[in-house]
Amino acid sequence: MTGLAQTELQRPPWQAAVAPYARADIGRAVVDLATSVVPYLALTVAMFVLVNVSYIAALALAAPTAGFLTRTFLVMHDCAHGSFLSSRRANQWVGVFTGLITLQTFHCWRHDHIRHHAAGGDLAADGTGDVEILTVEDFQALPRRGRLVYRLRRDPLVVFGFGAFYANVLKPRIALPSDPTPLRRAKLATDLALAAMLAALGLLVGWRELALVALPVFWLASGFGVWLIWVQHRFEGALWQSSPDWDWETAALAGSSHFKLPGVLQFFSLNIGLHHVHHLNPRIPNYNLSQANDENAFLRAVPTVGLLDGIKAVRLSLYDVERGRLVTFAEARKRS
C-alpha cells in the first residue's frame, strides 16, 4: 500500500475516469430487487411453515434468509446514495420500503452513512455511521474504565454476539434527544410502522414462531453486516490519517478495501466488497462497481483483501501512527 499511496495517488483524473459508471439502470435495479426482497420474503414464509414441523429444518434456512436480508439492506444502502434509481423520489420510496424490511429508519441511516463517507479513514472522526478507531496513544491516555469499554466494544465475542444485533435491530429504535427533530420523528414513525407489522405477524403466525424465526435470521444478518463494515476500513495495510493530511479521495483508494469474497458472499453483499470504488464515487450503483474496477487499472492496483485476511482483520482495533498501520491490542501492549 505504501507504494500505491506514494506513486499512483498523485491526483490523476480519478473522478472523470469513474464518472461514466455513475448511472442508474432501471432494469438492473428491478433485478436486484427481485433477487433480494422476493427470495427473502419467500424463505421467511418457508421458515414459518417449517418451524412447527422441524425447527432444525427451519434453522437450516436461516443462513440463506439472512444473506438475502443483507442483500436487501444493501439495496437500501444504494438508495441512500441516490444511485440505485435515477429518480430521487423513487430512491426514497424504495429506501423506506427496504428500510422497514431490514428494521432501519431510512432517513436516519442515510444521515449517519453520509457522515461516514465524509470522514472515512479520518482518525479525528467520531465514528458516526462506522466503528470509531483510536490511535495507540489516545487509547493509552484513556482512564482504565474507558480502555475497558473500548476493548469490550471491539471484542469479537461481544461484537458478533450481542453487539451486532443491538446496533442493527435495537439501537435504530431509540429516538435520542440529540437527534434533529425530523430524524426523531422519522424514527418514531418507523417504530410505529414496525410495531404494527410485527403485531400483525405475531397474530398471524404466533409470537413464539415469530421469535424463533426472526431472531436467528436478524442475528446472522447483523453479524455479517458488521463484519463487512469492519473489514472495509480495518484491514492490514489500511491508511488512516488525521486532518489536515486526510482527504477523502486518498482515503477511498488507500483506506478502503477491495474485499475479494467468494462468489456466493459477493452476491449476498451486493458487490460492496469493491469498497474502494464505492468510496471514490458513491453514486456508482452496486451493479456497475465490478465494471468500473475491471476497466480502470488504477482501481485494480489497490491490494485485495481475501477471506482469511477479513477474518484476521477483526483483531485490528487501534492505529499505530508511528508505524503507520492498524494493530491489535496485544501489539500495542508490546510496543508500550
C-alpha positions as CSV (number, residue, x, y, z in Angstrom):
1,M,0.0,0.0,0.0
2,T,2.9,2.4,0.7
3,G,4.0,2.3,-3.0
4,L,0.4,2.9,-4.2
5,A,0.0,5.8,-1.8
6,Q,3.2,7.4,-2.9
7,T,3.2,6.9,-6.6
8,E,-0.3,6.3,-8.0
9,L,-2.2,8.5,-5.6
10,Q,-1.0,11.7,-7.3
11,R,-4.3,13.3,-8.2
12,P,-4.9,11.8,-11.7
13,P,-8.4,12.4,-13.2
14,W,-10.0,9.7,-10.9
15,Q,-13.4,11.3,-10.9
16,A,-13.5,11.7,-14.7
17,A,-12.5,8.0,-15.1
18,V,-15.3,6.6,-12.9
19,A,-18.0,9.2,-13.7
20,P,-19.4,7.2,-16.7
21,Y,-20.3,4.3,-14.3
22,A,-22.4,6.6,-12.0
23,R,-25.6,5.9,-13.9
24,A,-28.7,4.1,-12.8
25,D,-30.3,1.3,-14.8
26,I,-34.0,0.6,-14.1
27,G,-33.7,-3.0,-15.5
28,R,-30.8,-4.0,-13.3
29,A,-32.3,-2.3,-10.3
30,V,-35.5,-4.3,-10.7
31,V,-33.4,-7.5,-11.0
32,D,-31.6,-6.5,-7.7
33,L,-35.0,-6.1,-6.0
34,A,-36.3,-9.3,-7.4
35,T,-33.2,-11.2,-6.3
36,S,-33.2,-9.6,-2.8
37,V,-36.6,-8.8,-1.4
38,V,-38.5,-11.6,-3.1
39,P,-36.3,-14.6,-2.0
40,Y,-36.0,-13.1,1.5
41,L,-39.8,-13.0,1.9
42,A,-40.2,-16.4,0.3
43,L,-37.6,-18.0,2.6
44,T,-39.1,-16.3,5.6
45,V,-42.5,-17.8,4.8
46,A,-40.9,-21.2,4.3
47,M,-39.3,-20.9,7.8
48,F,-42.7,-20.1,9.3
49,V,-44.2,-23.1,7.6
50,L,-41.3,-25.4,8.9
51,V,-40.9,-24.0,12.4
52,N,-43.6,-26.2,13.9
53,V,-42.7,-29.2,11.7
54,S,-39.0,-29.3,12.3
55,Y,-37.1,-26.4,13.8
56,I,-33.8,-27.9,12.6
57,A,-35.1,-27.7,9.0
58,A,-36.3,-24.1,9.6
59,L,-32.9,-23.2,11.1
60,A,-31.2,-24.7,8.0
61,L,-32.8,-21.8,6.0
62,A,-31.7,-19.1,8.4
63,A,-28.3,-18.5,6.8
64,P,-29.6,-18.0,3.2
65,T,-32.5,-16.0,4.5
66,A,-30.0,-13.8,6.4
67,G,-28.0,-13.5,3.2
68,F,-31.0,-12.2,1.2
69,L,-31.8,-9.8,4.1
70,T,-28.3,-8.4,3.9
71,R,-28.7,-8.0,0.2
72,T,-32.0,-6.2,0.8
73,F,-30.2,-3.9,3.3
74,L,-27.6,-3.1,0.6
75,V,-30.3,-2.1,-1.8
76,M,-31.4,0.4,0.8
77,H,-27.7,1.5,1.0
78,D,-27.7,2.3,-2.7
79,C,-30.9,4.2,-2.4
80,A,-29.4,6.3,0.4
81,H,-26.7,7.4,-2.0
82,G,-29.3,8.1,-4.7
83,S,-27.6,5.7,-7.0
84,F,-30.0,2.8,-7.2
85,L,-32.6,4.5,-9.4
86,S,-32.4,7.7,-11.5
87,S,-35.4,9.3,-9.7
88,R,-34.7,10.9,-6.3
89,R,-38.2,10.2,-5.1
90,A,-38.1,6.6,-6.3
91,N,-34.8,6.1,-4.4
92,Q,-36.5,7.4,-1.2
93,W,-39.6,5.2,-1.6
94,V,-37.6,2.1,-2.2
95,G,-35.2,3.1,0.6
96,V,-38.1,3.5,3.1
97,F,-39.6,0.2,1.9
98,T,-36.4,-1.8,2.2
99,G,-35.6,0.0,5.4
100,L,-38.8,-1.3,7.0
101,I,-37.9,-4.8,5.9
102,T,-34.5,-4.5,7.5
103,L,-35.7,-2.6,10.6
104,Q,-34.0,0.6,9.7
105,T,-35.2,4.2,9.6
106,F,-34.1,5.1,6.1
107,H,-33.6,8.8,6.6
108,C,-31.7,8.4,9.8
109,W,-29.5,5.7,8.4
110,R,-28.8,7.8,5.3
111,H,-27.9,10.8,7.6
112,D,-25.3,8.7,9.6
113,H,-23.9,6.9,6.5
114,I,-23.3,10.2,4.6
115,R,-21.3,11.3,7.6
116,H,-19.3,8.1,7.4
117,H,-18.4,8.8,3.8
118,A,-17.4,12.4,4.7
119,A,-14.8,11.1,7.2
120,G,-13.9,7.5,6.3
121,G,-10.3,6.9,7.3
122,D,-10.1,10.1,9.4
123,L,-8.7,9.5,12.8
124,A,-10.4,12.6,14.0
125,A,-13.9,11.3,13.1
126,D,-16.3,10.4,15.9
127,G,-17.3,7.1,14.4
128,T,-20.8,8.1,13.3
129,G,-22.1,5.5,10.8
130,D,-19.0,3.4,11.5
131,V,-16.8,1.9,14.2
132,E,-14.7,4.6,15.9
133,I,-10.9,3.9,15.8
134,L,-8.4,5.3,18.3
135,T,-4.7,5.7,18.0
136,V,-2.5,3.7,20.4
137,E,-1.6,6.9,22.2
138,D,-5.2,8.1,22.5
139,F,-6.2,4.6,23.8
140,Q,-3.5,4.6,26.4
141,A,-4.5,8.1,27.5
142,L,-8.0,6.9,28.4
143,P,-8.9,6.2,32.0
144,R,-9.0,2.5,32.9
145,R,-12.7,2.3,32.6
146,G,-12.6,4.0,29.1
147,R,-10.0,1.4,27.9
148,L,-12.2,-1.4,29.2
149,V,-15.2,-0.1,27.4
150,Y,-13.3,0.4,24.2
151,R,-11.9,-3.1,24.3
152,L,-15.2,-4.7,25.1
153,R,-16.9,-2.9,22.2
154,R,-14.3,-4.5,19.9
155,D,-14.1,-7.9,21.4
156,P,-15.2,-10.4,18.7
157,L,-17.5,-12.3,21.1
158,V,-19.2,-9.0,22.0
159,V,-19.3,-7.6,18.5
160,F,-20.7,-10.7,16.9
161,G,-22.7,-11.8,19.9
162,F,-25.0,-9.1,21.3
163,G,-23.2,-6.0,19.8
164,A,-24.2,-6.5,16.1
165,F,-27.8,-7.4,17.0
166,Y,-28.0,-4.3,19.2
167,A,-26.5,-2.0,16.6
168,N,-28.8,-3.2,13.8
169,V,-32.0,-4.1,15.5
170,L,-32.4,-2.4,18.8
171,K,-30.4,0.9,18.6
172,P,-32.3,2.1,15.5
173,R,-35.5,2.0,17.6
174,I,-34.2,4.6,20.0
175,A,-35.0,8.3,19.4
176,L,-32.3,10.3,21.1
177,P,-32.7,13.8,22.4
178,S,-29.6,14.8,20.3
179,D,-31.4,13.7,17.1
180,P,-32.6,16.5,14.9
181,T,-36.4,16.8,15.1
182,P,-37.1,15.5,11.6
183,L,-35.0,12.4,12.2
184,R,-36.5,11.8,15.6
185,R,-40.0,12.0,14.0
186,A,-38.8,9.6,11.3
187,K,-37.6,7.1,13.9
188,L,-40.9,7.3,15.8
189,A,-42.9,6.8,12.6
190,T,-40.8,3.8,11.6
191,D,-41.2,2.3,15.1
192,L,-45.0,2.6,14.9
193,A,-45.0,1.0,11.4
194,L,-42.8,-1.8,12.6
195,A,-44.9,-2.3,15.7
196,A,-48.0,-2.7,13.5
197,M,-46.2,-5.0,11.1
198,L,-44.8,-7.2,13.9
199,A,-48.2,-7.3,15.7
200,A,-49.9,-8.5,12.6
201,L,-47.2,-11.1,12.0
202,G,-47.4,-12.2,15.7
203,L,-51.2,-12.6,15.4
204,L,-50.9,-14.4,12.1
205,V,-48.1,-16.9,12.8
206,G,-47.8,-16.8,16.6
207,W,-45.4,-14.8,18.8
208,R,-43.3,-17.9,19.6
209,E,-42.9,-18.7,15.9
210,L,-42.1,-15.1,15.1
211,A,-39.3,-15.0,17.7
212,L,-37.9,-18.5,16.6
213,V,-37.7,-17.3,13.0
214,A,-36.7,-13.7,13.3
215,L,-34.1,-13.8,16.0
216,P,-31.6,-16.1,14.3
217,V,-32.1,-14.5,10.9
218,F,-31.5,-11.0,12.1
219,W,-28.6,-12.0,14.3
220,L,-26.8,-13.7,11.4
221,A,-27.5,-10.8,9.1
222,S,-26.4,-8.3,11.7
223,G,-23.1,-10.2,12.3
224,F,-22.4,-10.5,8.6
225,G,-23.1,-6.8,8.0
226,V,-20.9,-5.6,10.9
227,W,-18.1,-7.9,9.6
228,L,-18.4,-6.3,6.2
229,I,-18.3,-2.8,7.7
230,W,-15.3,-3.7,9.8
231,V,-13.1,-5.2,7.1
232,Q,-13.9,-2.4,4.6
233,H,-11.7,0.1,6.5
234,R,-9.9,-2.0,9.1
235,F,-7.6,-4.4,7.2
236,E,-3.8,-5.0,7.1
237,G,-2.3,-2.0,5.3
238,A,-5.3,0.3,5.5
239,L,-4.3,4.0,5.6
240,W,-5.7,6.2,8.3
241,Q,-4.8,9.9,8.7
242,S,-5.7,13.0,10.7
243,S,-6.6,16.3,9.3
244,P,-5.2,18.3,7.6
245,D,-3.3,15.4,6.0
246,W,-6.6,13.4,5.4
247,D,-8.5,13.8,2.2
248,W,-11.4,11.6,1.1
249,E,-10.0,10.6,-2.3
250,T,-6.8,9.2,-0.9
251,A,-8.8,7.6,1.9
252,A,-11.1,6.0,-0.7
253,L,-8.2,4.2,-2.5
254,A,-5.7,3.6,0.3
255,G,-8.1,3.3,3.2
256,S,-11.0,1.3,1.7
257,S,-10.7,-2.4,0.9
258,H,-11.2,-4.4,-2.2
259,F,-12.6,-7.2,-0.2
260,K,-12.5,-10.1,-2.6
261,L,-15.1,-12.5,-1.3
262,P,-16.2,-16.0,-2.7
263,G,-18.9,-15.7,-5.3
264,V,-21.8,-16.5,-3.0
265,L,-20.8,-13.9,-0.4
266,Q,-20.2,-11.3,-3.1
267,F,-23.7,-12.0,-4.3
268,F,-25.2,-11.6,-0.9
269,S,-23.1,-8.5,-0.2
270,L,-24.2,-6.9,-3.5
271,N,-20.6,-6.1,-4.6
272,I,-19.9,-3.9,-1.6
273,G,-16.5,-5.6,-1.3
274,L,-15.4,-3.3,-4.1
275,H,-15.5,-0.6,-1.4
276,H,-12.6,1.4,-2.8
277,V,-14.7,2.1,-5.9
278,H,-17.8,2.9,-3.9
279,H,-16.0,5.4,-1.7
280,L,-14.3,7.1,-4.7
281,N,-17.8,7.7,-6.2
282,P,-20.8,6.7,-4.0
283,R,-23.1,7.5,-6.9
284,I,-22.0,4.4,-8.7
285,P,-24.7,1.7,-8.2
286,N,-23.7,-1.7,-7.0
287,Y,-24.3,-3.3,-10.4
288,N,-21.7,-1.0,-12.0
289,L,-18.9,-1.4,-9.4
290,S,-17.3,-4.5,-11.0
291,Q,-17.3,-3.0,-14.4
292,A,-15.7,0.2,-13.1
293,N,-13.0,-1.8,-11.3
294,D,-12.3,-4.1,-14.2
295,E,-11.9,-1.2,-16.8
296,N,-9.6,1.0,-14.7
297,A,-6.1,0.0,-13.9
298,F,-5.6,2.4,-11.0
299,L,-8.6,0.7,-9.2
300,R,-7.2,-2.7,-9.8
301,A,-3.8,-1.5,-8.3
302,V,-5.4,-1.4,-4.9
303,P,-4.4,-4.5,-2.9
304,T,-7.1,-7.0,-2.4
305,V,-8.2,-8.4,1.0
306,G,-9.1,-12.1,1.0
307,L,-11.5,-14.1,3.1
308,L,-8.8,-15.2,5.5
309,D,-7.5,-11.6,5.8
310,G,-11.0,-10.5,6.5
311,I,-11.3,-12.9,9.4
312,K,-7.9,-11.8,10.8
313,A,-8.9,-8.2,10.5
314,V,-11.4,-8.3,13.3
315,R,-8.5,-8.2,15.8
316,L,-7.2,-4.9,14.4
317,S,-8.6,-2.3,16.8
318,L,-6.0,0.5,17.1
319,Y,-4.0,2.7,14.8
320,D,-0.2,2.9,15.4
321,V,0.7,6.3,13.9
322,E,4.4,5.7,14.5
323,R,4.3,2.5,12.3
324,G,1.5,3.8,10.1
325,R,-0.7,0.7,10.4
326,L,-3.5,-0.9,12.3
327,V,-2.5,-3.1,15.2
328,T,-4.1,-5.5,17.7
329,F,-4.3,-4.7,21.5
330,A,-1.5,-7.2,22.0
331,E,0.8,-5.5,19.6
332,A,0.0,-2.1,21.2
333,R,0.8,-3.5,24.6
334,K,4.1,-5.0,23.4
335,R,5.1,-1.6,22.0
336,S,4.4,0.0,25.3
